[in-house]
Amino acid sequence: MSDPFIAPASALFQRIDWARAAGDERAAAVALEELLDLYVRLGKREVGDVSEQNDYIVARHLGFVPEALQDLGVSAADLPEPPGRRRALPPPPAPDPEVARADIAERFARLGRTDPPPERFGVAFRPQDNVVRQEVLQPYAVVDTHDNGLPVAWFDTSDWAEVVADTANRLRLPG
C-alpha cells in the first residue's frame, strides 16, 4: 500500500502559501519543486491511494493539470510526461507549393475522368478447344486479354459470352 498523498501535499500547499504571503519566493519555489516531485511520484504510483493515482494519471494522459496546481501557476509544460506516454510526431514538412498544385490538379483531373478502364475480358470464337457441355459444343469463350487470351468460360452462343464478358468488365476493380 502506498503512503497517503493528501497529507504531504496539503503541508506543501500551506508552505507555498505562507512563503508567498511573506514574500519569500525562494522558499515558495523550493516547496513548489517538492510538490511537483510529489505529483511525479503520484504518477508513478509511489504515493497516494489507487483513486488518487488513477485520477491524476488519467488527467495527465488527457493533457490536464490538477486545478490546485493551476492555481499555483503550474502549466502542463512544467510537469514531466506521464510514464508510457508517447510524444506526438512532428508534422511532416510542407510540400513545395508547385508540387502541391500539380498533385491537386492531377487529383481533380482523375475525378472528372469518364474513361472506363480497358476491358480485361473479351469474346473469342474457339471451336478448337472442343469444350462440350451436355453434348453441345461450346465454341465461344470468354478470354482474359491480360493473360495471353486464355479462356475462362465457354458458351454455346456469342450473346451469352458477350453478356458474361461485359458483366465481368463492369464488376471488376480497375487496376
Secondary structure as UniProt FT lines:
FT   HELIX           6..21
FT   TURN            22..23
FT   HELIX           25..43
FT   TURN            44..45
FT   HELIX           50..61
FT   TURN            62..63
FT   HELIX           67..71
FT   TURN            72..73
FT   HELIX           76..78
FT   TURN            83..84
FT   HELIX           97..112
FT   STRAND          121..125
FT   HELIX           127..129
FT   STRAND          132..133
FT   TURN            134..135
FT   STRAND          136..137
FT   STRAND          140..144
FT   HELIX           145..147
FT   TURN            148..149
FT   STRAND          150..155
FT   HELIX           158..171
//
